[in-house]
Amino acid sequence: MTAFIVSACNTSEQSDQGKDTTLISLSPKTMKQIAAVDERYQSYNVETVEVAGGQFWKPYHLMDSLPDLAANSTYDVSQTNDQLYRQLKPLDLTDKRLLILAKGLAPAYVRMSGTWTNGIYFQDNDQPKLTKAPAGFVNVMSRKEFGGLLDFVKATDSKLVTSFAVSNGVRDAQGVWTPKQAQKLADFAKSVGGKIAAAELFNEPTMPTAGGEISKAYNAENFAKDMAAFNAWAEKAVPDMLVLGPGSVGEGSPNVSLQGMGMNILPTEDMLAAKPNPKFDVFSYHYYGAASMRMIRSGPFSVKAENALDAGWLLKTDTVAHYYAGLRDKYNPGIPLWITETAQAAGGGDPFSATFLDTFRYLYQMGSLAKKGVKVIMHNTLIASEYSLIDQDTHLPKPNYWAAYLWAKLMGTQVYETGQGTKGVYVFAHNMKGSKAGVTLLVINTNKKEAPIHIDIDSEHYLLTSSQLEGQTIQLNGTDLKLEDNGELPVLKGKPVKSGELTVPPTSISFFAIPDAGITGPK
């Protein structure tokens, strides 16, 4: 279920200054619970290439010009592409500021995966790290690097999610996946007191050749055989690990065909229908509403900043969720639905993904998909490229981090039906984090007009605005959000508002926290 829309004003009317006259009335005491999410609903990715070091999306400020699109069409990360990628050193996961910011989002799942994971070689010894991956692999990860991630997961009250190597280096004589690398990762994690909570076999099998070192003839039957081998191994070797899958991407969006853009796409339904039918504990998929300017400049799988608040852009996430939920219901009915990777745009994000403008998409997706039954959403990434929550060079929070921080502190696991909204104004409600009888309302106003709302109970207002939609500075109740002088996160404080009618500003995001709304608390 999505936020209910009752107005019929058009885009040109939204752009006028003034005030929408359609009143949104909210009565938290009468709201009915319609869904529940995981306590780690808001989670994030730390890409394997960040942990191990290697090539990742080059920031726009380091580009003299945008990459040649002809060089991107095959999308194989095992091939050197200096226009698209820059070399990363292994991420220092002991960095104090990074730990502070990650703890601010706890509890969460931390997913170590990404396209580069498909060809990763785990060097399970304490010898100097190999300078070149063995045949059949693309990159190398050391014990020290993987152990550092396990320490980070523990220090931040997180749980580890991953995927495994699926490249030629782990396949038997018949071309079927074997657990010789997965077993080493599971054994090492156990040896240092860690564990893998959940795993996909394959990062984005809908694009099987993207990670390199795998047969270009890989098909649905191959995936079905691989999943059978993976499930047999997981049941015996890591019985408490959730099996996620298929981890697909790039489907379900109207008027978008990745095959039409020259990419080799293996349809999810073909994989699910192949014998033996793949089975999962959790149905997972990835969602990107667009590809970044690094990869695509125009067409239905791109988005411009001037369209970032359009309903057609924001609601894409609902359409794709409906598509994958339908496949889940057909082939693996009754299991939870997770998004294990999502951000503004694939390929590192567009420039505006690092600004306040993308915060509307981030929070709309969190609010809307909770109502649709999605249990976990993992943002890509915590700290790499434009779409990250934290700047990879300064380790300072971006606007989406502050949105995530407010969500983590204010939004609980119970999801309520809000009943109504108006065009361009989206309303969501969860139980209030840390309050047994509380409710938090999330009101997203994408219009250039004030929006009137009526709340029939006193609340604490947390208002997010920015003087520049495409700026990286964000204000909470008029004050810049930033770290304290000692590097710690600020204590969030709302502004008391009395029951009755009030207005939310144009292009703003509001949380209304109501500690005593009269609900019974999380079930």
Helices and strands as residue ranges (DSSP letters): H 11-14, E 24-26, G 28-30, E 33-36, E 42-45, H 48-52, E 54-57, G 60-62, G 69-71, E 85-88, H 96-103, E 108-112, G 115-119, E 120-123, E 139-142, H 143-155, E 158-162, G 168-170, H 180-191, E 196-200, H 220-237, E 242-248, G 259-261, H 268-273, E 282-288, G 305-307, H 311-314, H 316-331, E 337-343, G 351-354, G 356-358, H 359-371, E 374-379, H 399-410, E 411-416, E 425-432, E 439-445, E 451-455, E 459-465, E 475-476, E 479-480, E 495-497, E 500-504, E 508-514
